Amino acid sequence: MLELFTLLSGLLASILLGVIKKQTTLLDHKIGEFIKPFQPTVV
């Protein structure tokens, strides 16, 4: 279970980083709103 969670987290993180680097501020903001509940420490 922990292995699956780690794998999915790594994959999701890499996808999010790629999208944030490519896309506009609007999409970046939407992603930020989406991950905020899961990563409250992200500013």
N, CA, C and O of each residue as an XYZ file, in Angstrom:
172
protein
N       0.837     -1.198      0.000
C       0.000      0.000      0.000
C       0.876      1.254      0.000
O       0.645      2.192     -0.763
N       1.884      1.249      0.871
C       2.781      2.403      0.960
C       3.595      2.552     -0.320
O       3.864      3.665     -0.775
N       3.983      1.418     -0.892
C       4.749      1.455     -2.147
C       3.917      2.075     -3.262
O       4.414      2.891     -4.038
N       2.645      1.682     -3.336
C       1.747      2.214     -4.361
C       1.561      3.716     -4.183
O       1.591      4.474     -5.152
N       1.371      4.135     -2.942
C       1.184      5.548     -2.646
C       2.414      6.355     -3.045
O       2.299      7.437     -3.621
N       3.586      5.818     -2.734
C       4.842      6.498     -3.074
C       5.001      6.612     -4.576
O       5.407      7.657     -5.086
N       4.677      5.531     -5.294
C       4.795      5.517     -6.746
C       3.858      6.542     -7.373
O       4.262      7.311     -8.245
N       2.607      6.547     -6.924
C       1.628      7.485     -7.461
C       2.002      8.932     -7.133
O       1.835      9.829     -7.960
N       2.506      9.145     -5.924
C       2.906     10.488     -5.512
C       4.042     11.008     -6.385
O       4.029     12.163     -6.810
N       5.027     10.143     -6.650
C       6.159     10.530     -7.490
C       5.714     10.840     -8.901
O       6.159     11.820     -9.498
N       4.828      9.999     -9.444
C       4.335     10.199    -10.800
C       3.528     11.487    -10.896
O       3.698     12.270    -11.831
N       2.648     11.699     -9.922
C       1.813     12.898     -9.905
C       2.670     14.154     -9.779
O       2.421     15.158    -10.446
N       3.677     14.084     -8.920
C       4.554     15.230     -8.711
C       5.291     15.599    -10.001
O       5.399     16.775    -10.348
N       5.796     14.582    -10.707
C       6.534     14.852    -11.948
C       5.613     15.438    -13.010
O       6.013     16.325    -13.764
N       4.379     14.941    -13.068
C       3.405     15.465    -14.036
C       3.067     16.917    -13.700
O       3.035     17.781    -14.577
N       2.817     17.167    -12.422
C       2.472     18.523    -11.997
C       3.604     19.498    -12.297
O       3.361     20.609    -12.767
N       4.833     19.088    -12.028
C       5.987     19.951    -12.298
C       6.084     20.260    -13.788
O       6.342     21.400    -14.173
N       5.878     19.248    -14.622
C       5.935     19.440    -16.067
C       4.856     20.398    -16.541
O       5.110     21.276    -17.366
N       3.656     20.226    -16.014
C       2.530     21.074    -16.419
C       2.746     22.512    -15.970
O       2.521     23.453    -16.731
N       3.184     22.671    -14.724
C       3.404     24.019    -14.183
C       4.449     24.761    -15.005
O       4.319     25.960    -15.253
N       5.496     24.036    -15.430
C       6.552     24.677    -16.204
C       6.070     25.083    -17.591
O       6.562     26.058    -18.158
N       5.107     24.339    -18.143
C       4.672     24.591    -19.520
C       3.485     25.549    -19.617
O       3.408     26.368    -20.533
N       2.572     25.437    -18.672
C       1.285     26.103    -18.833
C       1.251     27.517    -18.256
O       2.239     28.024    -17.725
N       0.083     28.128    -18.379
C      -0.086     29.520    -17.969
C      -0.318     29.658    -16.475
O      -0.461     28.661    -15.767
N      -0.357     30.894    -16.000
C      -0.577     31.172    -14.591
C      -1.949     30.663    -14.144
O      -2.110     30.244    -12.998
N      -2.934     30.697    -15.040
C      -4.282     30.245    -14.703
C      -4.274     28.767    -14.337
O      -4.823     28.371    -13.308
N      -3.650     27.955    -15.183
C      -3.605     26.520    -14.917
C      -2.750     26.236    -13.687
O      -3.060     25.344    -12.898
N      -1.677     26.998    -13.532
C      -0.808     26.861    -12.360
C      -1.622     27.110    -11.085
O      -1.471     26.400    -10.091
N      -2.472     28.112    -11.131
C      -3.313     28.443     -9.987
C      -4.297     27.317     -9.693
O      -4.523     26.974     -8.532
N      -4.886     26.738    -10.747
C      -5.833     25.635    -10.571
C      -5.150     24.440     -9.930
O      -5.716     23.795     -9.047
N      -3.934     24.143    -10.371
C      -3.170     23.033     -9.802
C      -2.857     23.321     -8.339
O      -2.950     22.435     -7.489
N      -2.489     24.552     -8.054
C      -2.206     24.941     -6.674
C      -3.424     24.749     -5.782
O      -3.307     24.269     -4.655
N      -4.588     25.123     -6.290
C      -5.823     24.949     -5.534
C      -6.123     23.472     -5.314
O      -6.663     23.088     -4.277
N      -5.767     22.635     -6.310
C      -6.043     21.206     -6.229
C      -5.159     20.506     -5.202
O      -5.629     19.651     -4.451
N      -3.877     20.870     -5.170
C      -2.930     20.180     -4.280
C      -2.872     20.810     -2.884
O      -2.280     20.240     -1.968
N      -3.488     21.987     -2.725
C      -3.433     22.676     -1.434
C      -3.905     21.809     -0.258
O      -3.241     21.795      0.778
N      -5.023     21.088     -0.382
C      -5.482     20.249      0.740
C      -4.493     19.148      1.091
O      -4.423     18.715      2.241
N      -3.724     18.694      0.097
C      -2.808     17.583      0.322
C      -1.440     18.062      0.790
O      -0.727     17.335      1.481
N      -1.074     19.289      0.412
C       0.221     19.831      0.802
C       0.055     21.242      1.361
O       0.355     22.218      0.674
N      -0.419     21.358      2.597
C      -0.705     22.664      3.205
C       0.539     23.521      3.413
O       0.436     24.725      3.646
N       1.724     22.893      3.327
C       2.951     23.656      3.555
C       3.399     24.395      2.305
O       4.273     25.259      2.375
N       2.803     24.058      1.148
C       3.194     24.718     -0.098
C       2.620     26.121     -0.136
O       1.421     26.314      0.067
N       3.472     27.099     -0.396
C       3.020     28.490     -0.429
C       2.680     28.879     -1.852
O       2.278     30.016     -2.102
